[in-house]
Amino acid sequence: MSSVMEGSEGGEEGENLHYEETEDDNVSPTDLSELLKEGTKESHDRAENTQFVKDFLKGRIKKELFKLATVALYYTYSALEEEMDRNKDNPVFAPLYFPQELYRREALVKDMEYFYGEDWKEKIQCSEATKNYVDRIHHVGQHEPELLVAHAYTRYMGDLSGGQVLKKVAQRALKLPSTEEGIQFYMFENISNAQQFKQLYRARMNALDLDKNTKERIVEEANRAFRFNMQIFH
């Protein structure tokens, strides 16, 4: 869900959650990070205007819905991180391999245990919308690994941006413990400065040896990732 919030930040309810991140003076319009930012703006806006996200941001999130969203995230990140592991030495993805800093699966397991108990695996199932997303991630990782960048960027950069807003909203709206049970997904303990890490990640993306056509395909794939997320929200 936080992927829709890339480049968003804010505080209390009702505040404007948008801001422009500090621009890197060295960024070129043909850099992949800029192409993704510009090329997914429309998808980003549409995703933020889904009922689920609008309700979430206003603190009108029911616990059962939040639990279902956490289940969807568990299946999504399990697939994504499996494919990132598969491609950790592939030059089209290797520079973006940050398992210690970014991986969410273990954090999501803790959230599942909190919400569903120790036998959580027997209580959850993958929705059809989530399965479609998972299948696409596996296809990309195994057959078009250069497009894996799109899925990693859409998810993790969003988690480090607007995801941090959603963390506070969820904690408050669902009256979750101050000890952060239930929101481990949003806790990046190995990233001390999210802004600096995002700049590093974008710089690594921009340094990938990709031709114009491949960059265009990555932007297209990122828009596809947004569509999968919106289908899950619905």
Salt bridges, closest charged atoms under 4 A:
GLU6 OE2 - ARG202 NH2 2.77
GLU12 OE1 - ARG172 NH1 3.84
GLU13 OE2 - ARG172 NH2 3.74
GLU20 OE1 - LYS37 NZ 3.81
GLU21 OE2 - LYS198 NZ 2.86
GLU21 OE1 - ARG202 NH1 3.09
GLU23 OE2 - LYS37 NZ 2.67
GLU38 OE1 - LYS41 NZ 3.41
GLU42 OE2 - ARG46 NH1 3.06
GLU48 OE1 - HIS18 NE2 3.15
GLU48 OE2 - HIS44 ND1 4.00
ASP55 OD1 - ARG60 NH2 3.34
GLU64 OE2 - LYS67 NZ 3.26
GLU82 OE2 - ARG86 NH2 3.67
GLU83 OE1 - ARG86 NE 2.55
GLU83 OE2 - HIS138 ND1 2.60
ASP119 OD1 - LYS123 NZ 3.14
ASP135 OD2 - LYS131 NZ 2.96
GLU144 OE2 - ARG136 NH2 3.73
GLU144 OE2 - HIS139 NE2 3.13
GLU144 OE1 - ARG217 NH2 2.93
GLU146 OE2 - ARG217 NH2 2.92
ASP159 OD1 - ARG155 NH2 3.49
GLU216 OE2 - LYS212 NZ 2.82
GLU221 OE1 - ARG136 NH2 2.76
GLU221 OE2 - HIS151 NE2 2.67
GLU221 OE1 - ARG224 NE 3.45
